[in-house]
Amino acid sequence: MKTLDSIPTGKIERAGKLVKTGVKIGGNYVKYYGKKMVNPELGKDELNENNAEDIYDGLKSLKGSALKVAQMLSMEKNLLPRAYVDKFSLSQFSVPPLSAPLVRKTFKKYLGKYPEELFDTFEKDSVNAASIGQVHKATKDGKALAVKIQYPGVAESISSDLALVKPIAIRMFNLQGKDSDKYFKEVENKLIEETDYLLEIEQSIEITEKCSAIKNLKFPKYYKELSSERIITMDWMQGRHLSEFTKKEFDPEVGNSIGQTLWDFYMFQIHGLRKVHADPHPGNFLISEDHSLIAIDFGCIKEVPKEFYVPYFELAQKRNIENDAVFMEKLYELEILTETDSPEELKFFKALFKEMLSLFTSPFNEEYFDFGSNDFWEKIADLSERYSKDSQIRKMNGNRGSKHFLYMNRTFFGLYNLLHDLNAKIEVDSFKRYLS
């Protein structure tokens, strides 16, 4: 794969890249409508594929926040056309890496020495390049190590990148008015945290220590003396990415076992630590030869405040969804409904969220839940399809819910998708044995 000798870091330079991408997308639409005049029955599959290709090509050279947003969208399998999901999912671990000279320059700047001076061996070619950093293999004192290096300019360009992405997101999610700023601020704050590698090391050590009792779960050890605000050194963990593992046949019992570990890991964090690894995409998990689950990235940790945690999980209980008075009370507490809503909006969103929550919280109301069940996923796809085509929803204000929904919903949606890929049937309350 071609390497990058530089990354656009200036606001004007990065904006120029996106403008060029916009021009390509405009050309794709011109070609599509030209063909449609000849063939009125023409679908949008080719258009979606061309647009996804051009958007991804534009973002991957920028790296950073813009590419991270694509990665986040790739997890929303029922929100975007398949072509976008497939292409954007490449941002998890398949983008052009930095060149060797740029890697050496980064080491000299942030650790004061070149990599060959710090390690016994250091592979100049990265083994994994993603949205905000890439990983190199190294050795020191007989230990195999993974060294994650952040791309230059990523931290400094977060605000300007999000300003460029914001108009697209507003149109996609029908956000209206200044209230939408709270969601973008939440994303900006989390991305700033993700680029602070010193914070990531502290979070990684805390989570791994507190979750060490969970069965079948492994973590790397982190080395502060070989890390900085832009470089992290940890143990090299041997295993296959979860997405690679699920592409091949595996024993159902193995899928259930890994899935149970994954579920217990997330539930323990949320209910026991009141903070959670909010980036559950398959690039952050490995499966070892003995079928243990290995968690390798803790850059995105979401704190779950009590004022959100309590009503959020009260609405996960079937009896509260079915109790009209309690249900309405919780919708207001979670800012799903507001005092300024019109009678039409109240009626519409009450019905929408009752249907959504009844479906999405169904795992919490069973003793065992089968995430491999096609019935569950067909219902999600049907719900998404119906509301994406609902003309009424386009007239409504899309600013719905506390800012904390963004990363909590992302966490659960990503977790559900991983469990589906594993065809896992899990025991819902198994995690409670670790809470004591």
Order of alpha helices (4+ residues) and beta strands (2+ residues): alpha-alpha-alpha-alpha-alpha-alpha-beta-beta-beta-beta-alpha-alpha-alpha-beta-beta-beta-alpha-alpha-beta-beta-beta-beta-alpha-alpha-alpha-alpha-beta-alpha-alpha-beta
